Amino acid sequence: MQESEEKRLVEIRNKLKVLLVDHLSLEDVKPEDIKDDEILFGEGLGLDSLDAVEIVVLLQRNFGLEVKDMNKGREIFYSLDTLAKYVAANTEDKSE
C-alpha cells in the first residue's frame, strides 16, 4: 500500500471513530479508545442491529455511500478497519 493510501486510511479510521462515538450510544468510549481492528458488534465494541442501521445512515450522510446488501454489510461492518477500507475503496480521495 502506498504511503498516501495508508495516510488516507488513517484519516478515514479517525473520522469513523469520531462519528461512531458522536452518533451511537457509546457511553464512556472516546474515539482514541477504539482500536483499528476493533470488532464492532458482539464481544467487540458491543454494537447492535440498531447501531448497524445508524452506521448505514452515517456512511450515506458523510461519505455518500449506500449499503443495500446486508450480507455484504456484515463483511463491511466486521471491524473498524474493514469499514474504513470499504469507505476508502468506494470514495474518491477528497481529503476526507
N, CA, C and O atoms as a printed pandas DataFrame, in Angstrom:
     atom_number atom_name residue_name chain_id  residue_number  x_coord  y_coord  z_coord
0              1         N          MET        A               1    0.841   -1.176    0.000
1              2        CA          MET        A               1    0.000    0.000    0.000
2              3         C          MET        A               1    0.889    1.242    0.000
3              4         O          MET        A               1    1.868    1.322    0.741
4              5         N          GLN        A               2    0.535    2.192   -0.830
5              6        CA          GLN        A               2    1.326    3.410   -0.913
6              7         C          GLN        A               2    1.142    4.242    0.348
7              8         O          GLN        A               2    0.137    4.127    1.051
8              9         N          GLU        A               3    2.128    5.075    0.613
9             10        CA          GLU        A               3    2.085    5.888    1.824
10            11         C          GLU        A               3    0.864    6.814    1.839
11            12         O          GLU        A               3    0.246    6.998    2.888
12            13         N          SER        A               4    0.510    7.398    0.691
13            14        CA          SER        A               4   -0.649    8.296    0.639
14            15         C          SER        A               4   -1.950    7.535    0.894
15            16         O          SER        A               4   -2.874    8.069    1.509
16            17         N          GLU        A               5   -2.022    6.286    0.421
17            18        CA          GLU        A               5   -3.205    5.472    0.665
18            19         C          GLU        A               5   -3.323    5.131    2.151
19            20         O          GLU        A               5   -4.416    5.171    2.716
20            21         N          GLU        A               6   -2.209    4.801    2.774
21            22        CA          GLU        A               6   -2.219    4.477    4.205
22            23         C          GLU        A               6   -2.592    5.720    5.020
23            24         O          GLU        A               6   -3.339    5.624    5.994
24            25         N          LYS        A               7   -2.075    6.874    4.625
25            26        CA          LYS        A               7   -2.406    8.114    5.327
26            27         C          LYS        A               7   -3.898    8.401    5.211
27            28         O          LYS        A               7   -4.536    8.796    6.187
28            29         N          ARG        A               8   -4.449    8.206    4.028
29            30        CA          ARG        A               8   -5.881    8.416    3.814
30            31         C          ARG        A               8   -6.700    7.433    4.661
31            32         O          ARG        A               8   -7.721    7.808    5.236
32            33         N          LEU        A               9   -6.256    6.197    4.733
33            34        CA          LEU        A               9   -6.948    5.185    5.538
34            35         C          LEU        A               9   -6.934    5.569    7.022
35            36         O          LEU        A               9   -7.931    5.386    7.721
36            37         N          VAL        A              10   -5.816    6.096    7.494
37            38        CA          VAL        A              10   -5.721    6.554    8.887
38            39         C          VAL        A              10   -6.715    7.696    9.121
39            40         O          VAL        A              10   -7.388    7.729   10.152
40            41         N          GLU        A              11   -6.810    8.629    8.171
41            42        CA          GLU        A              11   -7.749    9.744    8.294
42            43         C          GLU        A              11   -9.192    9.242    8.331
43            44         O          GLU        A              11  -10.000    9.718    9.128
44            45         N          ILE        A              12   -9.508    8.284    7.469
45            46        CA          ILE        A              12  -10.860    7.721    7.439
46            47         C          ILE        A              12  -11.166    6.997    8.740
47            48         O          ILE        A              12  -12.248    7.165    9.303
48            49         N          ARG        A              13  -10.217    6.185    9.230
49            50        CA          ARG        A              13  -10.411    5.491   10.512
50            51         C          ARG        A              13  -10.719    6.489   11.622
51            52         O          ARG        A              13  -11.652    6.297   12.402
52            53         N          ASN        A              14   -9.927    7.556   11.682
53            54        CA          ASN        A              14  -10.113    8.552   12.738
54            55         C          ASN        A              14  -11.478    9.229   12.617
55            56         O          ASN        A              14  -12.148    9.457   13.625
56            57         N          LYS        A              15  -11.890    9.549   11.397
57            58        CA          LYS        A              15  -13.197   10.169   11.189
58            59         C          LYS        A              15  -14.311    9.207   11.607
59            60         O          LYS        A              15  -15.278    9.614   12.251
60            61         N          LEU        A              16  -14.173    7.944   11.243
61            62        CA          LEU        A              16  -15.183    6.950   11.614
62            63         C          LEU        A              16  -15.279    6.791   13.133
63            64         O          LEU        A              16  -16.377    6.664   13.675
64            65         N          LYS        A              17  -14.152    6.798   13.807
65            66        CA          LYS        A              17  -14.153    6.674   15.267
66            67         C          LYS        A              17  -14.934    7.822   15.893
67            68         O          LYS        A              17  -15.739    7.606   16.799
68            69         N          VAL        A              18  -14.699    9.036   15.417
69            70        CA          VAL        A              18  -15.408   10.204   15.935
70            71         C          VAL        A              18  -16.903   10.096   15.636
71            72         O          VAL        A              18  -17.732   10.369   16.504
72            73         N          LEU        A              19  -17.246    9.700   14.413
73            74        CA          LEU        A              19  -18.656    9.558   14.038
74            75         C          LEU        A              19  -19.364    8.512   14.900
75            76         O          LEU        A              19  -20.482    8.736   15.365
76            77         N          LEU        A              20  -18.712    7.379   15.109
77            78        CA          LEU        A              20  -19.318    6.318   15.918
78            79         C          LEU        A              20  -19.568    6.785   17.348
79            80         O          LEU        A              20  -20.643    6.559   17.902
80            81         N          VAL        A              21  -18.580    7.432   17.936
81            82        CA          VAL        A              21  -18.730    7.897   19.315
82            83         C          VAL        A              21  -19.787    8.999   19.401
83            84         O          VAL        A              21  -20.577    9.027   20.345
84            85         N          ASP        A              22  -19.804    9.905   18.422
85            86        CA          ASP        A              22  -20.742   11.028   18.460
86            87         C          ASP        A              22  -22.184   10.615   18.184
87            88         O          ASP        A              22  -23.109   11.232   18.712
88            89         N          HIS        A              23  -22.394    9.586   17.370
89            90        CA          HIS        A              23  -23.743    9.271   16.908
90            91         C          HIS        A              23  -24.345    7.985   17.474
91            92         O          HIS        A              23  -25.546    7.754   17.335
92            93         N          LEU        A              24  -23.541    7.165   18.098
93            94        CA          LEU        A              24  -24.059    5.928   18.696
94            95         C          LEU        A              24  -23.998    6.056   20.214
95            96         O          LEU        A              24  -23.290    6.910   20.747
96            97         N          SER        A              25  -24.724    5.227   20.879
97            98        CA          SER        A              25  -24.760    5.301   22.349
98            99         C          SER        A              25  -23.556    4.583   22.945
99           100         O          SER        A              25  -23.692    3.538   23.581
100          101         N          LEU        A              26  -22.395    5.152   22.734
101          102        CA          LEU        A              26  -21.160    4.561   23.265
102          103         C          LEU        A              26  -20.742    5.338   24.511
103          104         O          LEU        A              26  -19.909    6.243   24.456
104          105         N          GLU        A              27  -21.340    4.962   25.621
105          106        CA          GLU        A              27  -21.040    5.648   26.868
106          107         C          GLU        A              27  -19.632    5.301   27.335
107          108         O          GLU        A              27  -19.193    4.153   27.260
108          109         N          ASP        A              28  -18.955    6.306   27.809
109          110        CA          ASP        A              28  -17.599    6.142   28.361
110          111         C          ASP        A              28  -16.587    5.642   27.334
111          112         O          ASP        A              28  -15.575    5.051   27.710
112          113         N          VAL        A              29  -16.842    5.868   26.038
113          114        CA          VAL        A              29  -15.884    5.496   24.994
114          115         C          VAL        A              29  -15.452    6.765   24.275
115          116         O          VAL        A              29  -16.283    7.573   23.859
116          117         N          LYS        A              30  -14.143    6.927   24.136
117          118        CA          LYS        A              30  -13.596    8.058   23.389
118          119         C          LYS        A              30  -13.087    7.517   22.046
119          120         O          LYS        A              30  -12.723    6.345   21.950
120          121         N          PRO        A              31  -13.059    8.360   21.015
121          122        CA          PRO        A              31  -12.567    7.877   19.714
122          123         C          PRO        A              31  -11.201    7.204   19.809
123          124         O          PRO        A              31  -10.956    6.197   19.144
124          125         N          GLU        A              32  -10.315    7.756   20.632
125          126        CA          GLU        A              32   -8.964    7.189   20.739
126          127         C          GLU        A              32   -8.945    5.840   21.462
127          128         O          GLU        A              32   -7.948    5.120   21.408
128          129         N          ASP        A              33  -10.048    5.498   22.139
129          130        CA          ASP        A              33  -10.137    4.197   22.813
130          131         C          ASP        A              33  -10.438    3.054   21.840
131          132         O          ASP        A              33  -10.210    1.886   22.155
132          133         N          ILE        A              34  -10.953    3.403   20.653
133          134        CA          ILE        A              34  -11.349    2.378   19.681
134          135         C          ILE        A              34  -10.120    1.954   18.878
135          136         O          ILE        A              34   -9.480    2.773   18.218
136          137         N          LYS        A              35   -9.804    0.668   18.944
137          138        CA          LYS        A              35   -8.654    0.147   18.195
138          139         C          LYS        A              35   -9.023    0.006   16.714
139          140         O          LYS        A              35  -10.192   -0.185   16.378
140          141         N          ASP        A              36   -8.036    0.102   15.844
141          142        CA          ASP        A              36   -8.278   -0.010   14.400
142          143         C          ASP        A              36   -8.898   -1.352   14.033
143          144         O          ASP        A              36   -9.724   -1.431   13.124
144          145         N          ASP        A              37   -8.496   -2.417   14.746
145          146        CA          ASP        A              37   -9.011   -3.753   14.427
146          147         C          ASP        A              37  -10.175   -4.148   15.349
147          148         O          ASP        A              37  -10.539   -5.320   15.442
148          149         N          GLU        A              38  -10.743   -3.154   16.021
149          150        CA          GLU        A              38  -11.855   -3.398   16.952
150          151         C          GLU        A              38  -13.046   -4.028   16.224
151          152         O          GLU        A              38  -13.517   -3.507   15.214
152          153         N          ILE        A              39  -13.519   -5.148   16.751
153          154        CA          ILE        A              39  -14.725   -5.773   16.209
154          155         C          ILE        A              39  -15.895   -4.908   16.667
155          156         O          ILE        A              39  -15.989   -4.564   17.845
156          157         N          LEU        A              40  -16.788   -4.555   15.742
157          158        CA          LEU        A              40  -17.829   -3.590   16.055
158          159         C          LEU        A              40  -19.002   -4.170   16.834
159          160         O          LEU        A              40  -19.565   -3.494   17.696
160          161         N          PHE        A              41  -19.378   -5.417   16.543
161          162        CA          PHE        A              41  -20.580   -5.985   17.153
162          163         C          PHE        A              41  -20.219   -7.082   18.147
163          164         O          PHE        A              41  -19.103   -7.600   18.139
164          165         N          GLY        A              42  -21.181   -7.430   19.005
165          166        CA          GLY        A              42  -20.982   -8.530   19.952
166          167         C          GLY        A              42  -19.907   -8.222   20.972
167          168         O          GLY        A              42  -19.935   -7.187   21.639
168          169         N          GLU        A              43  -18.961   -9.136   21.082
169          170        CA          GLU        A              43  -17.920   -9.044   22.102
170          171         C          GLU        A              43  -17.008   -7.842   21.931
171          172         O          GLU        A              43  -16.356   -7.425   22.888
172          173         N          GLY        A              44  -16.948   -7.283   20.744
173          174        CA          GLY        A              44  -16.070   -6.145   20.500
174          175         C          GLY        A              44  -16.602   -4.867   21.120
175          176         O          GLY        A              44  -16.681   -4.741   22.342
176          177         N          LEU        A              45  -16.963   -3.931   20.275
177          178        CA          LEU        A              45  -17.467   -2.635   20.723
178          179         C          LEU        A              45  -18.875   -2.742   21.296
179          180         O          LEU        A              45  -19.345   -1.840   21.989
180          181         N          GLY        A              46  -19.548   -3.862   20.998
181          182        CA          GLY        A              46  -20.864   -4.104   21.583
182          183         C          GLY        A              46  -22.027   -3.463   20.850
183          184         O          GLY        A              46  -23.091   -3.263   21.436
184          185         N          LEU        A              47  -21.843   -3.142   19.592
185          186        CA          LEU        A              47  -22.933   -2.539   18.825
186          187         C          LEU        A              47  -24.017   -3.574   18.541
187          188         O          LEU        A              47  -23.773   -4.779   18.610
188          189         N          ASP        A              48  -25.227   -3.085   18.219
189          190        CA          ASP        A              48  -26.344   -3.978   17.905
190          191         C          ASP        A              48  -26.960   -3.608   16.556
191          192         O          ASP        A              48  -26.433   -2.761   15.836
192          193         N          SER        A              49  -28.076   -4.249   16.223
193          194        CA          SER        A              49  -28.669   -4.053   14.895
194          195         C          SER        A              49  -29.152   -2.617   14.672
195          196         O          SER        A              49  -29.111   -2.127   13.544
196          197         N          LEU        A              50  -29.599   -1.951   15.708
197          198        CA          LEU        A              50  -29.986   -0.544   15.559
198          199         C          LEU        A              50  -28.771    0.323   15.243
199          200         O          LEU        A              50  -28.861    1.272   14.465
200          201         N          ASP        A              51  -27.648   -0.008   15.845
201          202        CA          ASP        A              51  -26.408    0.703   15.541
202          203         C          ASP        A              51  -26.002    0.481   14.085
203          204         O          ASP        A              51  -25.480    1.390   13.439
204          205         N          ALA        A              52  -26.241   -0.727   13.569
205          206        CA          ALA        A              52  -25.911   -1.023   12.166
206          207         C          ALA        A              52  -26.702   -0.111   11.239
207          208         O          ALA        A              52  -26.165    0.398   10.255
208          209         N          VAL        A              53  -27.972    0.093   11.551
209          210        CA          VAL        A              53  -28.800    0.993   10.744
210          211         C          VAL        A              53  -28.231    2.411   10.814
211          212         O          VAL        A              53  -28.164    3.107    9.801
212          213         N          GLU        A              54  -27.830    2.826   11.986
213          214        CA          GLU        A              54  -27.255    4.164   12.150
214          215         C          GLU        A              54  -25.941    4.297   11.381
215          216         O          GLU        A              54  -25.662    5.358   10.822
216          217         N          ILE        A              55  -25.135    3.243   11.345
217          218        CA          ILE        A              55  -23.883    3.279   10.576
218          219         C          ILE        A              55  -24.188    3.441    9.090
219          220         O          ILE        A              55  -23.497    4.183    8.392
220          221         N          VAL        A              56  -25.217    2.753    8.606
221          222        CA          VAL        A              56  -25.626    2.901    7.200
222          223         C          VAL        A              56  -25.957    4.367    6.921
223          224         O          VAL        A              56  -25.547    4.915    5.898
224          225         N          VAL        A              57  -26.694    4.994    7.826
225          226        CA          VAL        A              57  -27.057    6.409    7.659
226          227         C          VAL        A              57  -25.807    7.292    7.702
227          228         O          VAL        A              57  -25.676    8.219    6.903
228          229         N          LEU        A              58  -24.890    7.008    8.628
229          230        CA          LEU        A              58  -23.650    7.788    8.724
230          231         C          LEU        A              58  -22.815    7.685    7.454
231          232         O          LEU        A              58  -22.248    8.677    6.997
232          233         N          LEU        A              59  -22.738    6.482    6.884
233          234        CA          LEU        A              59  -21.983    6.298    5.642
234          235         C          LEU        A              59  -22.609    7.096    4.509
235          236         O          LEU        A              59  -21.904    7.691    3.693
236          237         N          GLN        A              60  -23.939    7.105    4.465
237          238        CA          GLN        A              60  -24.639    7.823    3.400
238          239         C          GLN        A              60  -24.433    9.334    3.558
239          240         O          GLN        A              60  -24.116   10.025    2.590
240          241         N          ARG        A              61  -24.611    9.835    4.766
241          242        CA          ARG        A              61  -24.508   11.283    5.010
242          243         C          ARG        A              61  -23.093   11.814    4.873
243          244         O          ARG        A              61  -22.881   12.894    4.321
244          245         N          ASN        A              62  -22.129   11.064    5.371
245          246        CA          ASN        A              62  -20.755   11.574    5.442
246          247         C          ASN        A              62  -19.878   11.191    4.264
247          248         O          ASN        A              62  -18.899   11.876    3.968
248          249         N          PHE        A              63  -20.224   10.092    3.587
249          250        CA          PHE        A              63  -19.363    9.620    2.505
250          251         C          PHE        A              63  -20.121    9.388    1.202
251          252         O          PHE        A              63  -19.508    9.073    0.182
252          253         N          GLY        A              64  -21.449    9.540    1.219
253          254        CA          GLY        A              64  -22.257    9.313    0.026
254          255         C          GLY        A              64  -22.334    7.850   -0.379
255          256         O          GLY        A              64  -22.549    7.535   -1.549
256          257         N          LEU        A              65  -22.157    6.951    0.594
257          258        CA          LEU        A              65  -22.156    5.514    0.312
258          259         C          LEU        A              65  -23.447    4.868    0.788
259          260         O          LEU        A              65  -24.000    5.253    1.818
260          261         N          GLU        A              66  -23.924    3.883    0.031
261          262        CA          GLU        A              66  -25.099    3.130    0.444
262          263         C          GLU        A              66  -24.726    1.655    0.554
263          264         O          GLU        A              66  -24.028    1.111   -0.302
264          265         N          VAL        A              67  -25.195    1.028    1.603
265          266        CA          VAL        A              67  -25.010   -0.408    1.790
266          267         C          VAL        A              67  -26.405   -1.017    1.765
267          268         O          VAL        A              67  -27.150   -0.932    2.741
268          269         N          LYS        A              68  -26.747   -1.629    0.644
269          270        CA          LYS        A              68  -28.091   -2.192    0.499
270          271         C          LYS        A              68  -28.114   -3.689    0.781
271          272         O          LYS        A              68  -29.115   -4.214    1.269
272          273         N          ASP        A              69  -27.027   -4.374    0.479
273          274        CA          ASP        A              69  -26.933   -5.818    0.687
274          275         C          ASP        A              69  -26.408   -6.075    2.101
275          276         O          ASP        A              69  -25.218   -5.904    2.363
276          277         N          MET        A              70  -27.293   -6.485    3.007
277          278        CA          MET        A              70  -26.859   -6.658    4.392
278          279         C          MET        A              70  -25.905   -7.842    4.577
279          280         O          MET        A              70  -25.164   -7.882    5.559
280          281         N          ASN        A              71  -25.911   -8.808    3.649
281          282        CA          ASN        A              71  -24.895   -9.863    3.728
282          283         C          ASN        A              71  -23.518   -9.263    3.495
283          284         O          ASN        A              71  -22.560   -9.601    4.190
284          285         N          LYS        A              72  -23.422   -8.375    2.516
285          286        CA          LYS        A              72  -22.169   -7.668    2.271
286          287         C          LYS        A              72  -21.874   -6.731    3.449
287          288         O          LYS        A              72  -20.724   -6.531    3.838
288          289         N          GLY        A              73  -22.949   -6.169    3.999
289          290        CA          GLY        A              73  -22.801   -5.274    5.149
290          291         C          GLY        A              73  -22.140   -5.951    6.323
291          292         O          GLY        A              73  -21.367   -5.321    7.045
292          293         N          ARG        A              74  -22.427   -7.225    6.532
293          294        CA          ARG        A              74  -21.789   -7.956    7.643
294          295         C          ARG        A              74  -20.273   -7.979    7.479
295          296         O          ARG        A              74  -19.536   -7.844    8.456
296          297         N          GLU        A              75  -19.808   -8.151    6.235
297          298        CA          GLU        A              75  -18.359   -8.126    5.978
298          299         C          GLU        A              75  -17.802   -6.724    6.196
299          300         O          GLU        A              75  -16.756   -6.550    6.822
300          301         N          ILE        A              76  -18.510   -5.734    5.676
301          302        CA          ILE        A              76  -18.053   -4.346    5.772
302          303         C          ILE        A              76  -18.021   -3.887    7.227
303          304         O          ILE        A              76  -17.089   -3.199    7.641
304          305         N          PHE        A              77  -19.037   -4.265    8.003
305          306        CA          PHE        A              77  -19.175   -3.790    9.372
306          307         C          PHE        A              77  -18.475   -4.678   10.393
307          308         O          PHE        A              77  -18.691   -4.510   11.593
308          309         N          TYR        A              78  -17.648   -5.611    9.957
309          310        CA          TYR        A              78  -16.994   -6.533   10.879
310          311         C          TYR        A              78  -16.143   -5.788   11.916
311          312         O          TYR        A              78  -16.270   -6.020   13.119
312          313         N          SER        A              79  -15.288   -4.905   11.440
313          314        CA          SER        A              79  -14.400   -4.171   12.341
314          315         C          SER        A              79  -14.261   -2.740   11.845
315          316         O          SER        A              79  -14.687   -2.410   10.738
316          317         N          LEU        A              80  -13.666   -1.903   12.666
317          318        CA          LEU        A              80  -13.431   -0.532   12.248
318          319         C          LEU        A              80  -12.561   -0.527   10.993
319          320         O          LEU        A              80  -12.788    0.271   10.083
320          321         N          ASP        A              81  -11.576   -1.405   10.940
321          322        CA          ASP        A              81  -10.667   -1.460    9.801
322          323         C          ASP        A              81  -11.386   -1.872    8.507
323          324         O          ASP        A              81  -11.142   -1.276    7.457
324          325         N          THR        A              82  -12.262   -2.874    8.567
325          326        CA          THR        A              82  -12.973   -3.281    7.348
326          327         C          THR        A              82  -13.916   -2.173    6.889
327          328         O          THR        A              82  -14.114   -1.987    5.689
328          329         N          LEU        A              83  -14.490   -1.445    7.824
329          330        CA          LEU        A              83  -15.357   -0.323    7.488
330          331         C          LEU        A              83  -14.557    0.793    6.818
331          332         O          LEU        A              83  -14.994    1.356    5.813
332          333         N          ALA        A              84  -13.402    1.109    7.366
333          334        CA          ALA        A              84  -12.541    2.153    6.797
334          335         C          ALA        A              84  -12.052    1.772    5.404
335          336         O          ALA        A              84  -12.006    2.614    4.507
336          337         N          LYS        A              85  -11.692    0.514    5.222
337          338        CA          LYS        A              85  -11.225    0.064    3.903
338          339         C          LYS        A              85  -12.350    0.134    2.876
339          340         O          LYS        A              85  -12.106    0.460    1.714
340          341         N          TYR        A              86  -13.578   -0.169    3.290
341          342        CA          TYR        A              86  -14.728   -0.057    2.393
342          343         C          TYR        A              86  -14.931    1.402    1.976
343          344         O          TYR        A              86  -15.153    1.693    0.800
344          345         N          VAL        A              87  -14.855    2.306    2.940
345          346        CA          VAL        A              87  -15.017    3.725    2.635
346          347         C          VAL        A              87  -13.911    4.178    1.686
347          348         O          VAL        A              87  -14.186    4.863    0.702
348          349         N          ALA        A              88  -12.673    3.805    1.969
349          350        CA          ALA        A              88  -11.542    4.204    1.127
350          351         C          ALA        A              88  -11.686    3.679   -0.298
351          352         O          ALA        A              88  -11.397    4.391   -1.260
352          353         N          ALA        A              89  -12.127    2.448   -0.428
353          354        CA          ALA        A              89  -12.249    1.821   -1.742
354          355         C          ALA        A              89  -13.414    2.370   -2.563
355          356         O          ALA        A              89  -13.423    2.250   -3.788
356          357         N          ASN        A              90  -14.390    2.967   -1.895
357          358        CA          ASN        A              90  -15.608    3.391   -2.589
358          359         C          ASN        A              90  -15.835    4.885   -2.596
359          360         O          ASN        A              90  -16.915    5.348   -2.962
360          361         N          THR        A              91  -14.838    5.638   -2.198
361          362        CA          THR        A              91  -14.911    7.101   -2.271
362          363         C          THR        A              91  -13.655    7.619   -2.944
363          364         O          THR        A              91  -12.608    6.972   -2.946
364          365         N          GLU        A              92  -13.792    8.796   -3.510
365          366        CA          GLU        A              92  -12.616    9.427   -4.112
366          367         C          GLU        A              92  -11.831   10.116   -3.017
367          368         O          GLU        A              92  -12.379   10.507   -1.986
368          369         N          ASP        A              93  -10.538   10.258   -3.257
369          370        CA          ASP        A              93   -9.685   10.934   -2.280
370          371         C          ASP        A              93   -9.937   12.438   -2.398
371          372         O          ASP        A              93   -9.375   13.119   -3.256
372          373         N          LYS        A              94  -10.795   12.931   -1.511
373          374        CA          LYS        A              94  -11.099   14.353   -1.486
374          375         C          LYS        A              94  -10.619   14.933   -0.172
375          376         O          LYS        A              94  -11.164   15.926    0.311
376          377         N          SER        A              95   -9.613   14.325    0.400
377          378        CA          SER        A              95   -9.113   14.690    1.726
378          379         C          SER        A              95  -10.273   14.802    2.696
379          380         O          SER        A              95  -10.664   15.885    3.132
380          381         N          GLU        A              96  -10.800   13.635    3.012
381          382        CA          GLU        A              96  -11.990   13.464    3.861
382          383         C          GLU        A              96  -12.133   14.574    4.847
383          384         O          GLU        A              96  -13.080   14.581    5.634
